[in-house]
Amino acid sequence: MVNTMSTFLYFSSPIFMAIALLASLALFVQPRADLYLTLFPWFLLLGLLGEFWSDYRAFHQENNIMLTNLTSIYSVIFYLFVLQRIIRTPKMKKFLAYVLPGYILLSVINIFLVQKVGVHSMSYSLGCLLIVAACIFYFWELFQQPQSVNLVREPAFWICSGLLFYYACTFPLFGLLNFIQISKYDTIVRNLVIVLVLLNMFLNLSFTIAFLCRLKIKRSM
């Protein structure tokens, strides 16, 4: 059972990320997309390479904490950029534009000077709050629109839905790491990792739908 679960954890995240990456290639045959969509394939490619490198190091029992910290910061920064492009309200767009460099600076300080050992749970939790708040603002903005929107064919809707669910759920999980010692609670940490993998699968699935929802399928008679 343990070996089966380990195999599942080892392969599932890269597989679902690879599926999202392949689906993102459909953006190049669709009508002209916003900048954040055209950058998504490159973001996923770098993320997939980082995932493979992380799995390789874990397979050889090497410490992955710094790599995990840096890749999570990379993800939060990109998602904040995506949300800044998606949101239409000028004041909120300007706020996120100022938040981005500030968050990068705080995260670097936290990783290298404050939480020098272990997962950077404090700066990651802050990133979770920023992303969740921006996603909620997007949905509020969406409901305020006078005209109807076909959400099924709206990439921003699927992206924000995935981000809201993922970061709203991971925030309490990483917040818990502030109050436990990983070495003393191996079972709890393993269960947290399983939950994070499942959430990551859902997130990449929502990205896959976002990349494919604008495709027009011709039906034969």
C-alpha positions in Angstrom: 0.0 0.0 0.0 2.8 2.4 0.9 4.7 1.6 -2.3 1.5 2.1 -4.4 0.9 5.5 -2.8 4.5 6.5 -3.3 4.3 5.6 -6.9 1.1 7.6 -7.3 2.6 10.6 -5.6 5.8 10.3 -7.8 4.0 10.3 -11.1 0.7 12.0 -10.7 1.8 15.7 -10.5 4.1 15.6 -13.5 1.5 13.7 -15.6 -1.3 16.2 -14.9 1.1 19.1 -15.5 2.2 17.5 -18.7 -1.4 17.2 -19.8 -2.0 20.8 -19.1 1.2 21.7 -21.0 0.0 19.8 -24.0 -3.4 21.4 -23.8 -1.8 24.8 -23.6 -0.4 24.3 -27.1 -3.9 24.6 -28.4 -3.6 28.3 -27.6 -1.4 28.7 -30.7 -4.2 27.6 -33.1 -6.9 29.7 -31.4 -7.8 33.4 -32.0 -5.3 35.9 -30.6 -5.2 35.4 -26.8 -4.2 37.8 -24.0 -0.5 37.9 -22.9 -1.1 35.8 -19.8 -2.5 32.9 -21.8 0.4 33.0 -24.3 2.9 32.9 -21.4 1.2 29.9 -19.8 2.9 27.2 -21.9 6.3 28.5 -20.9 5.3 28.7 -17.3 4.1 25.2 -17.3 7.2 24.0 -19.2 9.5 25.5 -16.5 7.2 24.1 -13.8 7.3 20.6 -15.3 11.1 20.7 -15.6 11.3 21.8 -11.9 8.9 19.0 -11.0 11.1 16.4 -12.7 14.2 17.8 -11.0 12.4 17.7 -7.6 11.3 14.1 -8.1 14.8 13.1 -9.2 16.3 14.7 -6.1 13.6 13.1 -3.9 14.3 9.7 -5.5 18.0 10.0 -4.5 17.0 11.2 -1.0 18.4 14.7 -1.4 17.0 17.8 0.4 14.3 19.5 -1.7 13.2 22.3 0.6 15.0 25.2 -1.1 13.9 24.0 -4.5 10.3 23.8 -3.3 10.5 27.2 -1.7 11.8 28.8 -5.0 9.3 27.0 -7.2 6.3 27.9 -5.0 7.4 31.6 -5.1 7.8 31.4 -8.8 4.2 30.0 -9.1 2.7 32.7 -6.8 4.4 35.5 -8.7 3.1 34.2 -12.0 -0.4 33.7 -10.8 -0.5 37.2 -9.3 0.6 38.5 -12.7 -2.2 36.4 -14.4 -4.8 37.8 -12.1 -3.5 41.4 -12.6 -4.1 40.8 -16.4 -7.5 39.2 -15.9 -9.0 41.8 -13.5 -10.4 44.9 -15.2 -10.8 47.4 -12.4 -7.9 49.9 -12.8 -7.4 50.5 -9.1 -7.1 46.8 -8.4 -4.8 46.3 -11.4 -2.6 49.0 -10.0 -2.7 47.5 -6.5 -1.5 44.1 -7.8 1.2 45.8 -9.9 2.6 47.3 -6.7 2.1 44.1 -4.7 4.2 41.9 -7.0 7.6 43.4 -6.4 6.8 43.9 -2.7 5.9 40.2 -2.4 9.1 39.1 -4.2 11.2 41.2 -1.8 9.4 39.9 1.3 9.6 36.3 0.1 13.4 36.5 -0.5 13.9 38.1 3.0 11.8 35.4 4.6 13.5 32.5 2.8 17.1 33.6 3.3 16.9 35.6 6.6 13.8 34.6 8.6 12.8 31.0 7.9 16.2 29.9 6.8 15.5 26.3 7.5 12.3 24.5 6.4 9.4 25.5 4.2 8.8 29.3 3.9 5.2 28.9 5.2 4.8 32.6 6.2 5.5 34.1 2.8 3.6 31.3 1.1 0.6 31.9 3.3 0.7 35.6 2.4 0.8 34.6 -1.3 -2.2 32.3 -0.7 -4.2 35.2 0.8 -3.3 37.6 -2.1 -4.3 35.1 -4.7 -7.6 34.1 -3.0 -8.5 37.8 -2.5 -7.7 38.6 -6.1 -9.8 35.6 -7.3 -12.8 36.7 -5.1 -12.5 40.2 -6.6 -12.5 38.7 -10.1 -15.8 36.8 -9.3 -17.3 39.9 -7.8 -16.3 41.8 -10.9 -17.8 39.1 -13.1 -21.2 39.2 -11.3 -21.3 43.0 -11.7 -21.1 42.9 -15.5 -24.4 44.0 -17.1 -24.1 41.6 -20.0 -24.2 37.8 -19.7 -20.9 35.9 -20.1 -20.6 32.3 -21.3 -18.5 31.0 -18.5 -18.0 27.6 -20.1 -16.0 29.3 -22.8 -14.2 31.8 -20.6 -10.6 30.8 -19.8 -10.3 33.3 -17.0 -13.2 31.7 -15.2 -11.6 28.3 -15.2 -8.2 29.6 -14.2 -9.6 31.6 -11.3 -11.8 28.8 -10.1 -8.8 26.4 -10.0 -6.6 29.0 -8.2 -9.3 29.9 -5.7 -9.9 26.3 -4.8 -6.2 25.3 -4.7 -4.9 28.3 -2.6 -7.9 28.5 -0.3 -7.2 24.8 0.6 -3.4 25.0 0.8 -3.4 28.1 3.0 -4.5 26.2 6.2 -2.2 23.3 5.3 0.9 25.4 5.0 -0.2 27.5 8.0 -0.2 24.3 10.0 3.5 23.8 9.3 4.2 26.9 11.4 3.0 25.0 14.5 4.4 21.5 14.0 7.9 20.0 13.8 8.1 18.0 10.6 10.5 15.5 12.0 8.1 14.6 14.9 5.0 14.3 12.8 6.0 12.3 9.7 2.5 10.7 9.4 0.8 14.1 9.4 3.2 15.5 6.8 2.7 12.5 4.5 -1.0 13.0 4.6 -0.6 16.7 3.9 1.5 15.8 0.9 -1.2 13.5 -0.4 -3.8 16.3 -0.1 -1.5 18.7 -1.9 -1.0 16.3 -4.8 -4.7 15.9 -5.2 -5.2 19.7 -5.1 -2.4 20.1 -7.7 -4.2 17.6 -10.0 -7.4 19.6 -9.8 -5.5 22.8 -10.4 -3.9 21.5 -13.6 -7.2 20.0 -14.7 -8.8 23.5 -14.4 -5.9 24.9 -16.5 -6.5 22.2 -19.1 -10.2 23.1 -19.5 -9.2 26.8 -19.7 -6.8 26.1 -22.6 -9.3 24.0 -24.5 -12.6 25.8 -23.8 -12.2 28.3 -26.7 -11.7 25.6 -29.3 -14.5 25.5 -31.9 -15.3 21.9 -32.7 -16.9 21.4 -36.1 -19.7 18.9 -36.1 -20.3 16.8 -39.2 -23.8 16.1 -40.4 
